[in-house]
Structure formats: structure tokens, C-alpha cells
Amino acid sequence: MQPTPGDVHVNTPLTNISITYIQQASNFVAAKVFPNIPVSKESDRYYVYDRGYFNRDEMEVRAPSTETKGGGFTLDNTPTYYAPIYGFHHDIPDQRRANSDNMLDPDREATELVTLKGLIKREVLWVARYFVSGVWAKNITGVAASPTGPQVLHWSDANSNPIEDVRANKTEVLESTGFEPNTLVIGQRVFDALVDHPDIIDRVKYGQTAGGPAQVDTTELSALFKIPSIHVMKAIQNTAKEGAENLHAFIGGKNALLCYSAPNPGLMIPTAGYTFSWTGYLGAAADGQRIKKFRMENLGSDRVEIEMAFDQKLVSADLGCFFHTIVA
């Protein structure tokens, strides 16, 4: 059982400081990129329209005493979602609660712990579902030199052209779908490379009206790339087993995703992805999450438990472009 009763009591505690490494919820992007759809059932179907039928020029001149040209569209009702229940708990033994120093709050600590576990799980699943090669219709790979085919120079290379790369692929998605990508998701390493890229610094510098150094953040990147929403993946994960040396790394890696995400999801509204959250599960919140505390008398402990029920679905692969290892 971690922590042990001895871990929560020291002989001379410093009551005015507390050292924690709890990540901020804002570091995680899984709940921000694609629309969240609350659903009442664990699994169900949804409909997908074939946009090709809608984009054809089929209207013709109507001659007297004749019918107008007619047509229709196909509707695919085979796609489904399934929101499995993920869970994690932390037990607070009576001995630890009774022996805890005043500055410790076992219930708060337990809630913070299980909440962070939920954020990490959702982020890791999001990356596995959307932030990998081979998922989207367009896949670009960053290379150190001499790019060919679906390759570009690493954006960490001063000679690369990240603005042109994004604009070109944004235009290609628009031409093939009719929808211009409005979202860019980048790993922290990619963000660092972009804000230091000489081309971006120059454009920001010459656009400033006041003195001082050129400041580049997501607001400036959004203006330069002409993309309304830019999300930076700052969350980290420890992939080492318990007891082994910690092995922390950014969950998002060195990748980027350019996509169209519906600002206002609804019927006949296209989007690259959706998150279906099972809110009908025993009072779960809008994101399919619930945290509860209950007594485990057989263990002499109070249990704090989190459950999350959701499914992250790729809806339209042609509405996304993935940049793999886009920085060195």
C-alpha cells in the first residue's frame, strides 16, 4: 500500500510548504480538439453522409412540361461507437488517515490522484487513436534532408517552411472535402521549434508596432497559419513500472495534426472526430466521468474511485493531415 502510514507523518514537518508534481488539466488536449457528444447508451449507431453526392453539379435546364432533374444521396448507418468503462481507485487506510499531519489531506490527495490518472488515460488513448501515422488520408513525414514525396524538412531546421507546409496541406484538404482545416494540434517539442523558427520570428517581428523582442505564442501562430484553434500537447507520462527509475516523456511526442473540427456539432455537420461520452451511466458528468468515495470496511479503508466511459471515434479521415516526427 502506497503511501505507507510512516510516509504521511514526519517528526518536524514544514507546515507552510507542500511539494507536488500534479500536472495541470490545461496540459491535456484530448477533451479540447474534437466535439464531445454526450450519449445515453454505452453503444449505438450514427449516420455518415457521402459528401460526393452533395458536391456534384447536376442541376439542368427544365424544358416546358417536363420534370426537373432529380437525384439523391447515400447514407451509411453502419458506423458505431462503444464507450467502455475505465476505472482506477485509491484506498485511504484508517491508520494513515489517523496518523496524517495537519497539512496533509488524504481525501484531496486521493481525488487529485485518480483525476490525473483519468486525464492521462484519455490523453494516451487520444494519441493512439488520432496522433499516429496511417490513420488520416494525408500523412507527411519530417526528414533531415532531401525530402521526396510526402516528406518535408524538419520544422526544427532553419531552412524548412512550416507555414508553407501547413498552408499547402490545408488547401489540399479543402479541395478534396470542401472544408478548410480549423485546428492544429502540436507536441510541445514542435511548439518550441516553431516559436524559434527564423521565418516565423521575422514575420512576427515585422508585424509588430511597438518596440521590444518578437514574442511568439499560440495567438501569433494562429494568425500566421490562419488556423483558429491551436492546441499544444504539454502533458507527460511516466512509462516506467512502479519501483523502476522514472521515465517521463511528452505524450504527444514530436508530431502535429492538422484537421477540421466542427465548432457546433449536430446533424449533417462534418468533423474529423468525435468523442462519445456515456453520460447515462449512473450520473456521469458530460465527459462521461464520475468520482465517488465509499467505505471498504473489510479493508478498514475509504476508497476514492474514478470511472470514465467514452469512445474517441475517427469520423472523417479525409478531414485530417498528420505530420509524423515533424521536428528532429
C-alpha positions in Angstrom: 0.0 0.0 0.0 1.5 3.3 -1.1 1.9 5.6 0.7 2.5 3.8 4.0 1.4 5.2 7.4 5.0 6.3 8.0 5.1 8.3 4.8 2.5 10.7 5.9 4.0 11.7 9.3 7.3 13.3 9.9 8.8 14.4 13.2 9.3 18.1 12.3 7.0 18.9 9.4 7.2 22.2 7.5 3.6 23.3 7.6 4.0 26.2 5.1 5.1 24.2 2.0 3.8 21.2 0.1 5.8 19.8 -2.8 3.7 18.1 -5.5 4.1 17.3 -9.2 0.4 17.2 -10.2 0.0 18.2 -13.8 -2.4 21.0 -14.7 -5.6 19.9 -16.6 -4.8 22.6 -19.2 -1.7 20.5 -20.3 -4.1 17.9 -21.8 -5.8 18.3 -25.1 -8.0 15.2 -25.6 -11.1 17.0 -24.4 -10.5 20.1 -26.5 -9.7 19.0 -30.1 -12.9 17.2 -31.2 -16.5 17.8 -30.1 -17.8 15.9 -27.1 -21.2 14.2 -27.7 -23.0 13.1 -24.5 -24.8 9.8 -25.1 -27.4 8.0 -23.0 -26.3 4.5 -24.1 -23.0 2.7 -23.9 -23.1 1.8 -27.6 -25.2 2.9 -30.6 -25.0 3.8 -34.3 -24.6 7.1 -36.1 -25.0 8.1 -39.7 -22.4 9.2 -42.2 -23.4 11.0 -45.4 -21.5 10.6 -48.7 -20.5 14.2 -49.4 -19.7 13.3 -53.0 -23.4 13.3 -53.8 -23.8 16.8 -52.4 -20.9 18.3 -54.3 -21.9 17.3 -57.8 -23.2 19.9 -60.4 -26.3 18.1 -61.5 -28.9 20.8 -62.0 -30.1 21.1 -65.6 -32.4 23.3 -67.7 -36.1 22.3 -67.3 -37.9 22.2 -70.5 -41.7 23.0 -70.6 -44.0 20.3 -69.4 -41.0 18.2 -68.1 -39.8 17.2 -64.6 -36.8 18.8 -63.1 -33.6 16.7 -62.9 -33.7 14.6 -59.7 -31.1 12.9 -57.6 -30.3 11.7 -54.1 -27.5 10.6 -51.8 -26.4 7.6 -49.9 -26.4 7.3 -46.1 -24.2 4.8 -44.2 -25.7 3.7 -40.9 -23.1 1.0 -40.1 -20.7 3.2 -38.0 -21.0 2.6 -34.3 -19.5 3.8 -31.1 -18.8 1.8 -27.9 -17.9 3.6 -24.7 -16.1 1.1 -22.4 -15.7 2.0 -18.7 -12.2 2.8 -17.5 -11.6 2.9 -13.8 -9.0 3.5 -11.1 -9.1 3.7 -7.3 -7.0 4.8 -4.3 -7.7 3.5 -0.8 -7.1 5.5 2.3 -6.5 3.2 5.3 -7.8 4.3 8.7 -4.3 4.1 10.1 -2.9 6.6 7.6 -5.8 9.0 8.0 -5.4 9.0 11.8 -1.6 9.4 11.5 -1.6 12.1 8.8 -0.1 15.5 9.7 -2.4 18.6 9.6 -1.0 19.9 6.3 -2.0 16.6 4.5 -5.5 16.0 3.2 -5.9 12.3 2.3 -9.3 12.9 0.5 -7.9 15.7 -1.6 -4.8 13.8 -2.4 -6.8 10.7 -3.5 -9.1 12.9 -5.6 -6.2 14.6 -7.3 -4.5 11.2 -7.9 -7.5 9.5 -9.5 -8.4 12.6 -11.6 -4.9 12.8 -13.0 -5.0 9.1 -13.9 -8.2 9.7 -15.8 -6.6 12.6 -17.7 -3.5 10.6 -18.6 -5.6 7.6 -19.8 -7.8 9.8 -22.0 -4.7 11.6 -23.5 -2.9 8.3 -24.2 -5.9 6.8 -25.9 -6.4 10.0 -27.9 -2.8 9.8 -29.2 -3.2 6.1 -30.1 -6.5 6.9 -32.0 -5.6 10.1 -33.8 -2.0 11.1 -33.3 -0.3 8.4 -35.3 0.6 7.7 -38.9 -1.7 5.7 -41.2 -4.9 7.0 -39.6 -5.6 10.1 -41.7 -6.0 10.4 -45.5 -2.8 12.5 -45.7 0.4 11.6 -43.9 3.5 13.8 -44.0 6.9 12.8 -42.6 9.6 15.2 -41.4 13.1 14.4 -42.7 16.6 15.8 -42.1 17.4 16.4 -45.7 16.3 16.0 -49.3 12.5 15.5 -48.8 10.7 13.5 -51.5 7.1 12.5 -52.0 5.0 13.1 -48.8 8.0 14.4 -46.9 9.1 17.9 -45.7 12.2 19.2 -43.9 12.0 19.0 -40.1 10.4 22.2 -38.8 13.4 22.5 -36.4 15.6 23.1 -39.5 16.0 26.8 -40.2 15.7 26.1 -43.9 12.3 24.4 -43.5 9.0 26.1 -44.4 6.4 25.2 -41.8 3.9 28.0 -42.8 4.0 26.9 -46.4 3.8 23.2 -45.4 0.7 23.8 -43.4 -0.9 26.1 -45.9 -0.4 23.7 -48.8 -1.9 20.7 -46.9 -4.7 22.9 -45.6 -5.6 23.8 -49.2 -5.4 20.2 -50.3 -7.9 19.1 -47.6 -10.2 22.0 -48.6 -10.1 21.0 -52.2 -10.8 17.3 -51.5 -13.6 17.9 -48.9 -14.9 21.4 -49.2 -13.9 22.1 -45.5 -10.8 24.1 -44.6 -8.9 22.7 -41.5 -9.5 24.9 -38.5 -7.5 23.1 -35.9 -3.7 22.4 -35.4 -2.5 20.1 -32.6 1.2 20.1 -31.9 3.5 18.5 -29.4 5.5 20.7 -27.0 8.7 20.0 -28.9 7.0 21.1 -32.1 5.8 24.3 -30.5 9.3 25.0 -29.2 10.7 24.6 -32.8 8.0 26.9 -34.3 8.4 29.8 -31.9 12.1 29.8 -32.6 11.9 29.4 -36.4 13.6 32.3 -38.1 10.8 32.7 -40.7 8.1 32.9 -38.0 10.1 35.3 -35.9 10.7 37.5 -38.9 7.1 37.7 -39.8 6.1 38.5 -36.2 8.8 41.0 -35.8 7.9 43.0 -38.9 4.3 42.9 -37.9 4.9 44.5 -34.5 4.1 48.1 -34.0 5.9 48.5 -30.6 9.5 48.0 -29.7 10.9 45.0 -27.8 11.7 41.4 -28.9 9.3 39.5 -31.1 7.0 37.4 -28.9 5.6 34.2 -30.4 2.8 32.2 -28.8 -0.2 30.3 -30.0 -2.0 33.6 -30.8 0.7 34.6 -33.2 0.9 31.1 -34.7 -2.8 31.1 -35.2 -2.6 34.3 -37.1 0.4 33.2 -39.2 -1.1 29.8 -40.1 -4.6 31.2 -40.4 -5.9 28.5 -38.1 -8.4 29.5 -35.4 -7.5 26.8 -32.9 -4.0 25.7 -31.9 -3.5 23.2 -29.1 -0.1 22.4 -27.6 0.2 18.9 -26.0 2.2 19.5 -22.8 1.1 16.5 -20.8 3.7 13.9 -19.8 3.6 10.3 -18.9 5.8 8.0 -16.8 6.1 4.8 -18.8 8.3 3.0 -16.2 6.9 0.3 -14.0 6.4 1.0 -10.3 9.7 0.6 -8.5 11.8 1.3 -11.6 13.5 4.6 -12.4 11.0 7.1 -13.7 10.9 7.5 -17.4 8.9 10.7 -18.2 8.2 11.9 -21.8 5.6 14.1 -23.6 2.6 12.0 -24.5 2.3 13.9 -27.8 5.8 13.3 -29.0 7.2 15.3 -32.0 4.1 15.2 -34.1 1.4 17.5 -35.4 -2.2 17.1 -36.6 -4.0 19.5 -39.0 -7.7 18.8 -39.1 -11.3 20.2 -39.3 -13.2 20.0 -36.1 -16.9 21.0 -36.1 -17.3 24.2 -33.9 -21.0 23.3 -33.4 -21.6 19.6 -33.8 -25.0 18.4 -35.0 -26.9 16.5 -37.7 -25.2 16.7 -41.1 -22.3 18.5 -39.6 -18.9 17.1 -40.7 -15.9 16.7 -38.4 -12.7 14.8 -38.3 -13.5 13.1 -35.0 -16.0 12.9 -32.2 -15.8 11.8 -28.5 -18.9 9.9 -27.4 -19.2 10.2 -23.6 -21.6 7.9 -21.8 -23.5 10.3 -19.6 -26.3 7.8 -19.0 -24.0 5.8 -16.8 -25.2 6.3 -13.2 -25.0 10.1 -13.0 -21.7 10.6 -15.0 -20.8 14.1 -16.0 -20.9 15.5 -19.5 -17.5 13.9 -20.3 -18.5 10.5 -19.0 -16.7 10.9 -15.7 -17.7 10.3 -12.2 -15.7 10.2 -8.9 -17.1 8.6 -5.8 -16.0 7.8 -2.2 -17.2 4.8 -0.3 -16.4 2.7 2.7 -14.4 -0.6 2.3 -15.0 -1.9 5.8 -13.3 -5.3 5.0 -10.1 -3.3 4.3 -10.5 -0.7 7.1 -10.2 2.0 4.4 -12.1 4.6 2.5 -12.0 4.2 -1.3 -11.9 7.1 -3.8 -12.7 5.8 -7.3 -12.9 7.3 -10.7 -14.8 5.9 -13.7 -14.8 7.2 -17.2 -16.9 5.9 -20.1 -16.1 7.3 -23.6 -15.2 6.4 -27.1 -13.0 8.5 -29.3 -14.1 8.0 -32.9 -12.4 8.9 -36.2 -15.3 10.1 -38.3 -13.7 11.5 -41.5 -10.2 10.5 -42.3 -10.1 12.9 -45.2 -10.6 15.9 -42.9 -7.1 15.4 -41.3 -3.4 15.6 -42.2 -0.8 14.1 -39.9 2.8 15.3 -39.6 4.9 12.5 -38.2 8.2 13.3 -36.4 8.0 16.8 -37.8 10.9 18.0 -35.7 14.2 16.3 -35.2 
